[in-house]
Amino acid sequence: MKKIVFTEEFCQPENLFPFTLTRKVQDIRVGILTIREKWELALGFPSFDKYENDYKDTEKAIAINETIGDDIIYLIHGNVLPTIKLAKQIKKLKPGEFISAENNESFVYCISKKQVLDEHKIKVARGVELEEQLKEINFPWDIVHLNAWAIEQDIEFLRKTKKWQKLSDTNKTIHSSQIFVEKGADVEYSILNATSGPIFIGKDAVVMEGSMLRGPIAICENAVVKMGAKIYGATTVGPRSVVGGEIKNSIFFSNSNKSHDGYIGDAVIGEWCNLGAGTSCSNLKNTASDVTVWTPKGLQNAGPKCGVIMGDYSRTAINTSINTGTMVGVSSHVFGNGLTPKYIPSFSWGSDGVERYDFEKALANINSWKALKKQTVSETEKNILKHIFDHY
């Protein structure tokens, strides 16, 4: 059997805070799909995670030395994005071979049991040079910077696997050959312009009347775009997310809401977030100088534009004004006067003075939000959240 095994070992997942507090790097969404979903489509093999002996290990985690048997494993860095060309190159690898990029960074290894020395060591003999530029995410703003490319790449992966439908005549389209609507989607009386990039609308998604979409855009399965929304590329609205108002160059992971007016730009919003009515973020400094963002390793330059980076389960009150390049942790309830601080820790209650969110209250509130989408907090989620509460 051939299978994919992801590793975070050399990816510095702490640089992708706060999203890697609650998930492995390979489960981050960029473009239409998560990195895991991309690789499974690109190679056609099931995927697992290398056992790391940490709180994020799930039933997908395996110890390679104990489970490899007669399998062929493609050990892949979790932050690398696949292409069709790279997938073809990987499939040509023989056990003991690996692919390296221009800077001699090796990121894919083909191994059998002969290459496994122990739990943490493999022996590979021959390197193959990457035939194209390596695409990887190292910081949260890389998700924003690569989203347009990733949407186009994902459409190439999905073209032959999905059932497509034509848009109804109530819609106005420009460059319709680059608009991809999956069977079951509901789109009426909207304007869709794919001149600058493709537009993908997933199964059972709803785009309400008066919406204006300018690609590249991904509206994923079961997502909802509210009436009169203005969405500019490169934007992803994740599965079961609901959006309205004005959005530009932003990624919403699954099950998050920005249902009302307000502006979100150059931002990444995690899972199960809710932005109260009128919430807006600044994505450009008044001086037009580069934006610096808080990270666990100190301030980092995110480039000329960066909005809000918001971890899973966090929420804002109505009319919240979010500062340029603001970092919000996991399960924070953001409210207060004026612009937010540039860093709001996980489990914060308010942004003025910042109090600690009681854990049991936070868990109950998360469960209430999940109930709105007919879901509940799993035991795995509880354990991960408790670890974050106790250690971050």
Phi and psi in degrees as a GROMACS rama.xvg file:
@    title "Ramachandran Plot"
@    xaxis  label "Phi"
@    yaxis  label "Psi"
@TYPE xy
-101.006  138.763  LYS-2
-151.56  158.95  LYS-3
-95.9571  135.653  ILE-4
-126.136  120.977  VAL-5
-88.6708  146.397  PHE-6
-131.058  140.402  THR-7
-96.418  -1.76721  GLU-8
-54.3669  -38.1709  GLU-9
-113.772  17.7303  PHE-10
-98.7805  -5.84805  CYS-11
48.8514  62.4735  GLN-12
-60.2426  -22.4403  PRO-13
-62.6839  -22.3441  GLU-14
-73.2345  -14.7655  ASN-15
-100.999  23.5046  LEU-16
-55.3825  141.033  PHE-17
-94.3561  2.06175  PRO-18
-69.7873  -29.9055  PHE-19
-85.0821  2.34017  THR-20
-69.9462  -31.856  LEU-21
-114.582  -1.24426  THR-22
-156.801  163.109  ARG-23
-73.3973  156.411  LYS-24
-54.2495  -41.6444  VAL-25
-67.978  -8.48751  GLN-26
-101.463  12.6887  ASP-27
-79.4475  139.244  ILE-28
-92.3048  130.68  ARG-29
-145.236  128.07  VAL-30
80.9124  -137.646  GLY-31
-86.4369  -37.0076  ILE-32
-112.097  163.128  LEU-33
-74.9876  163.791  THR-34
-60.5692  -39.3392  ILE-35
-60.4216  -47.8332  ARG-36
-62.2099  -37.2075  GLU-37
-60.2253  -49.5024  LYS-38
-65.6539  -39.2946  TRP-39
-62.0134  -39.048  GLU-40
-70.0557  -42.9465  LEU-41
-65.4523  -40.6965  ALA-42
-100.201  -23.716  LEU-43
77.6079  21.1844  GLY-44
-117.696  153.913  PHE-45
-70.243  157.108  PRO-46
-121.126  151.361  SER-47
-138.426  174.258  PHE-48
-115.829  140.596  ASP-49
-67.332  130.279  LYS-50
-61.9691  122.057  TYR-51
-111.094  -3.24856  GLU-52
57.1041  45.0728  ASN-53
-132.347  178.957  ASP-54
-69.2873  -12.6984  TYR-55
-93.0617  -1.89035  LYS-56
-63.9285  131.754  ASP-57
-121.588  -167.037  THR-58
-64.6135  -14.5959  GLU-59
-82.0922  -9.52423  LYS-60
-78.1946  130.883  ALA-61
-133.143  147.415  ILE-62
-88.6654  114.626  ALA-63
-59.085  -44.0671  ILE-64
-65.1467  -23.9296  ASN-65
-93.4886  -17.685  GLU-66
-121.837  -5.24811  THR-67
-66.4829  -40.178  ILE-68
51.9947  -126.48  GLY-69
-97.9877  13.5289  ASP-70
-74.3008  158.375  ASP-71
-107.645  123.81  ILE-72
-112.041  134.545  ILE-73
-102.581  103.443  TYR-74
-86.7814  116.684  LEU-75
-126.009  135.82  ILE-76
-62.5141  131.241  HIS-77
-68.8294  -14.3337  GLY-78
-99.1906  4.78518  ASN-79
-92.3035  135.711  VAL-80
-98.2681  133.414  LEU-81
-83.0463  159.127  PRO-82
-129.179  167.483  THR-83
-62.6481  -40.7471  ILE-84
-66.0582  -42.2194  LYS-85
-64.7388  -40.1687  LEU-86
-60.5558  -40.1213  ALA-87
-65.3088  -38.33  LYS-88
-66.8385  -39.6888  GLN-89
-64.9005  -40.5958  ILE-90
-65.1709  -17.0388  LYS-91
-86.4914  -10.8051  LYS-92
-65.6251  145.595  LEU-93
-107.016  155.65  LYS-94
-52.2904  132.56  PRO-95
97.7616  -5.19691  GLY-96
-103.729  155.86  GLU-97
-144.645  163.275  PHE-98
-110.718  135.695  ILE-99
-126.062  151.778  SER-100
-91.4443  -177.598  ALA-101
-57.2765  -35.8661  GLU-102
-87.1122  17.9285  ASN-103
70.3087  12.8903  ASN-104
-77.5248  119.784  GLU-105
-90.8463  138.018  SER-106
-138.291  -7.9442  PHE-107
-136.756  131.363  VAL-108
-129.279  132.005  TYR-109
-100.926  119.959  CYS-110
-135.457  148.356  ILE-111
-118.633  -174.882  SER-112
-64.1027  -20.9717  LYS-113
-66.7328  -27.4715  LYS-114
-88.5677  -10.1264  GLN-115
-90.4402  114.93  VAL-116
-90.7592  -43.1871  LEU-117
-160.186  -165.66  ASP-118
-56.727  -34.8524  GLU-119
-118.924  7.5041  HIS-120
-129.813  133.889  LYS-121
-127.497  155.112  ILE-122
-117.314  117.842  LYS-123
-119.813  150.885  VAL-124
-114.364  -29.2828  ALA-125
-134.732  128.179  ARG-126
-97.48  144.032  GLY-127
-118.984  133.573  VAL-128
-79.6846  135.747  GLU-129
-60.1483  136.673  LEU-130
-92.3266  4.1432  GLU-131
-152.477  178.888  GLU-132
-72.8683  136.603  GLN-133
-75.3419  131.898  LEU-134
-109.813  120.542  LYS-135
-147.376  155.5  GLU-136
-107.08  127.367  ILE-137
-117.463  -25.5948  ASN-138
-135.531  159.574  PHE-139
-56.2097  -35.9391  PRO-140
-71.6333  -15.1492  TRP-141
-64.4856  -29.4446  ASP-142
-60.903  -42.4967  ILE-143
-66.5836  -47.5162  VAL-144
-65.6242  -29.7934  HIS-145
-98.4435  -0.151181  LEU-146
-65.6163  -40.5257  ASN-147
-60.7386  -48.3044  ALA-148
-60.1291  -41.993  TRP-149
-67.8234  -37.2538  ALA-150
-61.1249  -46.8129  ILE-151
-62.5627  -41.9808  GLU-152
-65.6002  -42.0803  GLN-153
-64.5103  -36.8039  ASP-154
-61.0507  -37.6328  ILE-155
-63.2585  -39.0286  GLU-156
-65.8757  -36.207  PHE-157
-90.8654  -15.9497  LEU-158
-47.413  -46.6388  ARG-159
-93.4589  -2.97809  LYS-160
-105.4  -12.8363  THR-161
-108.367  157.519  LYS-162
-99.6729  122.522  LYS-163
-103.565  155.443  TRP-164
-131.344  157.814  GLN-165
-82.2224  146.744  LYS-166
-71.3263  149.114  LEU-167
-71.9606  163.131  SER-168
-72.8296  -5.04906  ASP-169
-74.0123  -16.0946  THR-170
-92.5333  153.229  ASN-171
-106.482  123.539  LYS-172
-123.106  149.571  THR-173
-128.326  127.638  ILE-174
61.4852  55.6473  HIS-175
-63.5175  -20.5402  SER-176
-65.8653  -16.1623  SER-177
-105.226  19.0919  GLN-178
-110.501  121.181  ILE-179
-118.494  111.416  PHE-180
-115.661  118.164  VAL-181
-76.1575  147.866  GLU-182
-57.1614  131.731  LYS-183
104.06  -13.6399  GLY-184
-72.5374  150.078  ALA-185
-119.724  106.644  ASP-186
-132.832  117.194  VAL-187
-138.612  143.488  GLU-188
50.6327  44.7917  TYR-189
-123.686  165.363  SER-190
-111.447  124.754  ILE-191
-126.219  117.281  LEU-192
-117.466  109.973  ASN-193
-103.919  22.2727  ALA-194
-61.1617  -41.5494  THR-195
-92.2169  -4.49895  SER-196
164.771  161.742  GLY-197
-70.6573  158.579  PRO-198
-121.054  126.715  ILE-199
-114.956  130.323  PHE-200
-126.508  117.857  ILE-201
-81.8216  173.405  GLY-202
-56.1953  132.251  LYS-203
61.7427  14.4432  ASP-204
-73.8299  155.436  ALA-205
-126.18  124.43  VAL-206
-114.158  108.368  VAL-207
-76.5233  169.229  MET-208
-58.9236  142.561  GLU-209
81.416  1.6627  GLY-210
-72.4214  145.079  SER-211
-122.86  117.988  MET-212
-119.729  126.682  LEU-213
-123.494  112.426  ARG-214
-65.6491  169.606  GLY-215
-77.5116  133.443  PRO-216
-141.54  143.407  ILE-217
-124.337  116.769  ALA-218
-105.945  103.736  ILE-219
-79.9435  177.072  CYS-220
-54.0882  130.714  GLU-221
65.9158  10.7868  ASN-222
-77.2029  159.734  ALA-223
-129.58  130.919  VAL-224
-108.991  118.988  VAL-225
-74.3634  165.459  LYS-226
-58.0061  135.472  MET-227
74.0274  10.7526  GLY-228
-64.2486  146.492  ALA-229
-118.665  110.582  LYS-230
-122.244  121.827  ILE-231
-104.11  153.658  TYR-232
-74.4338  162.821  GLY-233
-96.7997  110.255  ALA-234
-123.215  140.414  THR-235
-119.335  128.022  THR-236
-109.611  107.854  VAL-237
-68.6564  169.51  GLY-238
-53.1135  133.392  PRO-239
63.6941  16.0077  ARG-240
-87.2922  156.114  SER-241
-126.777  127.515  VAL-242
-134.155  152.491  VAL-243
-152.584  -177.041  GLY-244
72.9986  -144.882  GLY-245
-116.028  128.863  GLU-246
-135.886  138.183  ILE-247
-140.799  130.254  LYS-248
50.9644  50.1112  ASN-249
-133.9  157.173  SER-250
-123.575  124.516  ILE-251
-107.198  120.409  PHE-252
-68.7782  -171.226  PHE-253
-73.5558  153.813  SER-254
63.825  26.6609  ASN-255
-108.996  159.323  SER-256
-130.005  132.918  ASN-257
-136.489  77.1278  LYS-258
-83.1793  -10.0626  SER-259
-126.899  -176.646  HIS-260
-64.0426  164  ASP-261
128.574  160.816  GLY-262
-114.67  131.121  TYR-263
-127.473  123.34  ILE-264
-138.948  143.415  GLY-265
50.6287  48.548  ASP-266
-126.255  159.531  ALA-267
-128.022  121.734  VAL-268
-114.519  123.639  ILE-269
-71.2147  -164.337  GLY-270
-82.618  148.816  GLU-271
58.4007  36.4295  TRP-272
-96.9013  157.711  CYS-273
-140.824  124.061  ASN-274
-102.035  116.663  LEU-275
-63.0118  159.327  GLY-276
-53.2276  133.565  ALA-277
83.4145  -2.29214  GLY-278
-62.2118  131.328  THR-279
-136.897  152.739  SER-280
-124.068  147.638  CYS-281
-85.4566  137.143  SER-282
-120.73  1.61136  ASN-283
-143.134  129.881  LEU-284
-72.7214  150.537  LYS-285
-62.246  -22.9837  ASN-286
-86.2674  -7.24061  THR-287
61.4151  18.1876  ALA-288
-87.0881  168.955  SER-289
-61.9265  149.518  ASP-290
-92.5411  129.994  VAL-291
-102.441  140.739  THR-292
-125.733  138.991  VAL-293
-65.9432  135.979  TRP-294
-137.972  165.275  THR-295
-59.3319  -19.5314  PRO-296
-103.451  13.5526  LYS-297
108.934  179.104  GLY-298
-67.7856  140.193  LEU-299
-128.946  147.288  GLN-300
-81.2064  121.425  ASN-301
-102.495  5.46962  ALA-302
96.7436  -172.01  GLY-303
-70.6453  -23.281  PRO-304
-133.313  132.133  LYS-305
-160.671  123.279  CYS-306
-90.1027  -127.695  GLY-307
-100.009  140.455  VAL-308
-111.12  109.461  ILE-309
-120.165  123.826  MET-310
-72.5037  167.576  GLY-311
-56.8818  148.77  ASP-312
68.0978  13.4325  TYR-313
-94.5139  156.96  SER-314
-144.617  153.707  ARG-315
-119.096  151.926  THR-316
-78.0629  170.431  ALA-317
-61.1717  145.799  ILE-318
60.0008  24.9266  ASN-319
-68.0469  133.24  THR-320
-107.242  111.676  SER-321
-97.5493  128.943  ILE-322
-65.9909  159.316  ASN-323
-60.2888  131.789  THR-324
62.659  40.9104  GLY-325
-84.9909  136.177  THR-326
-107.488  120.565  MET-327
-115.522  130.122  VAL-328
-75.8389  -157.619  GLY-329
-88.9114  138.398  VAL-330
53.3147  52.1877  SER-331
-107.418  141.914  SER-332
-107.147  105.574  HIS-333
-97.4038  116.336  VAL-334
-155.865  157.866  PHE-335
154.265  -175.923  GLY-336
-92.8327  143.334  ASN-337
67.2856  -161.13  GLY-338
-69.9595  147.257  LEU-339
-70.707  158.543  THR-340
-62.3953  161.925  PRO-341
-75.7421  -16.9757  LYS-342
-137.644  125.161  TYR-343
-120.817  111.586  ILE-344
-64.3156  164.043  PRO-345
-60.4074  146.597  SER-346
57.0812  41.4035  PHE-347
-89.4093  144.145  SER-348
-114.906  100.69  TRP-349
87.0735  164.563  GLY-350
-118.566  -2.01184  SER-351
-98.6949  105.521  ASP-352
83.737  -26.0188  GLY-353
51.8711  100.902  VAL-354
-94.0742  164.347  GLU-355
-85.3336  130.887  ARG-356
-73.2872  124.146  TYR-357
-59.5973  131.861  ASP-358
-62.1934  -47.6215  PHE-359
-64.2688  -36.131  GLU-360
-67.4863  -41.8379  LYS-361
-61.1493  -43.3461  ALA-362
-64.4444  -42.1213  LEU-363
-62.9616  -39.9394  ALA-364
-68.5015  -39.1682  ASN-365
-61.3886  -42.6989  ILE-366
-62.6421  -37.0763  ASN-367
-65.665  -42.1845  SER-368
-65.4006  -39.9118  TRP-369
-66.9732  -31.975  LYS-370
-62.8162  -29.1994  ALA-371
-63.1511  -23.6618  LEU-372
-111.061  23.5125  LYS-373
58.8997  41.1552  LYS-374
-130.926  167.046  GLN-375
-133.237  162.511  THR-376
-72.9004  127.352  VAL-377
-83.1309  164.887  SER-378
-63.4823  -36.2606  GLU-379
-61.7692  -44.6361  THR-380
-61.0381  -44.0407  GLU-381
-58.8934  -44.1599  LYS-382
-65.3141  -41.268  ASN-383
-65.3918  -45.1986  ILE-384
-63.6522  -39.1384  LEU-385
-66.2044  -38.5316  LYS-386
-62.8924  -44.2643  HIS-387
-62.4062  -44.4608  ILE-388
-58.6827  -41.7983  PHE-389
-80.2331  -23.9323  ASP-390
-120.892  -8.71261  HIS-391
